Amino acid sequence: VFISSDGKYSANAERAEFDKGTPPQEELLPPEEVYTPNCKTIAEVADFLGVPQTRTVKAVFYIAENETEDFIFVVIRGDLPVNEVKLSNALGGLRFRPATDEEIVAVGAVPGYASPLGLNKDLGGGRKIIIVADDSAVNFPNLVGGANKPEHHLKNTNAGRDYQPDIVADIALARHGDKCVGSDATLVLHRGIEVGHCFKLGKRYSEPMGITFLDENGKATVPIMGSYGIGVGRLMAAVVEQHHDDHGIIWPESLAPFDVHLVSLAKKATDEVGQAAEELYQELQIAGLDVLFDDRKESPGVKFSDADLIGVPWRITISARSLKNGGVELKHRREADRQIIPLDEIVDFLVDKLWE
C-alpha cells in the first residue's frame, strides 16, 4: 500500500499514480540511428550514449490470451517498470503472458533492440500487434529507443510522429519514493492487508446481460454496477497482527470468539473441583456468555500456555487451591495480575465487565 508522506493520498500498488516529471519543451528532432555495441539493457544504452534513463524508451512484449493470440507491444519510458494490472485494465481486462524471443522475432522485432517503428501490425489470420504506450513515452519527446537492428538504437524517437500507439494509458508501476501528483509529497510503501474493497464494474456486465431500468424520465437505462466485499479471514489476520504478544493472540473483547476461557485443574471430573467447574460452565452459558471450557487431562502449564495462545479476553482457573482461597482465579489476557473472586459472584462480575 502506498501512502503519501503528507498523508493525503493512498492507493494499493496496483492502482497508485505518481508524477512522472515535466516533459521538456523541445522541437521534435529527426531520428538518428546510432551504433550501440553490446548494449541491450536501458542502463547500458543510457551509459553508452551519456543520457539519463528518463530520456530513453523501452519495449516489453506479451501474448494476449484471446482467440487470435494478439501480440502486445508495450512502449514505456526506460526508467519505469510496467504495472501489469494497469496494463490489463487498459486492455479491457485482457489476460496475457510474456512473449518468448522466438515470438518477438516472428513479428519482425529484434529482442534487446526492438522498436514499433515500421512494424506491420497486421499479422494475418485476424491476428494483430496492439501497441500500448505509457503516457510517459508519449509526453516526453526525442527519446532513445530500439532500431529493430542488432547493436543499434534510434535517437529522437517520438510517439505520434514515428509510430501510432493503439492505446495510451498510465501503465507504469509506482515505487517507494516516487513524487506524488500535484504536490511535493512522496509515495511511501507500507505493508498492509486488504480487508475490504469495492470495484466499479461500470457497464461491463450489465450491457451484455441486457439489464435496464426506467429512469425518472421513463427511459430505459443501463445501470452501472459495483462489487463490494469484506474479507472476514483477512480481517481476522489484521486483528491478530495488531493484537498479540510473545505468548499468543490478545483478542479485543468485541471480536473474541469466546468471552471466557474456563480452565479446570480437576484431577477427576467427579471431584469437588471438577463438579464446581462443570456447574460454573453451565451458569456462565445461562448468563449468555460464550465459554471455552478446557477440562482436558493436561498439566496446568500446558493449559495456561494454550489459553495465552488462543487469547480469549478472560481466563477463569478453578482448582483446589483457588477454592481453598475462597473462589476462582480470574485473569485478563492483557494483564499479569490475578485475583480471587468468590464462586457465587464470578458470573455477575463478568457480566458487568463484559456488558458495561
Sequence and secondary structure as in RCSB ss.txt:
>XXXX:A:sequence
VFISSDGKYSANAERAEFDKGTPPQEELLPPEEVYTPNCKTIAEVADFLGVPQTRTVKAVFYIAENETEDFIFVV
IRGDLPVNEVKLSNALGGLRFRPATDEEIVAVGAVPGYASPLGLNKDLGGGRKIIIVADDSAVNFPNLVGGANKP
EHHLKNTNAGRDYQPDIVADIALARHGDKCVGSDATLVLHRGIEVGHCFKLGKRYSEPMGITFLDENGKATVPIM
GSYGIGVGRLMAAVVEQHHDDHGIIWPESLAPFDVHLVSLAKKATDEVGQAAEELYQELQIAGLDVLFDDRKESP
GVKFSDADLIGVPWRITISARSLKNGGVELKHRREADRQIIPLDEIVDFLVDKLWE
>XXXX:A:secstr
 EEETTSS EE TTT                EEEE TT  SHHHHHHHHT  GGGBEEEEEEEE STT  EEEEE
EETT  B HHHHHHHTTS  EEE  HHHHHHTT  TTS  STT  SEEETTEEEEEEEEHHHHHS SEEEE SST
TEEEEEE BTTTB  SEEE  B   TT B TTSS BEEE      EEEEEEETTTHHHHT  EE TTS EE   E
EEEEE HHHHHHHHHHHSEETTEE   TTT S SEEEEE  SSTTSHHHHHHHHHHHHHHHTT  EEEE  S  H
HHHHHHHHHHT SEEEEE HHHHHTTSEEEEETT S EEEE TTTHHHHHHHHHH 
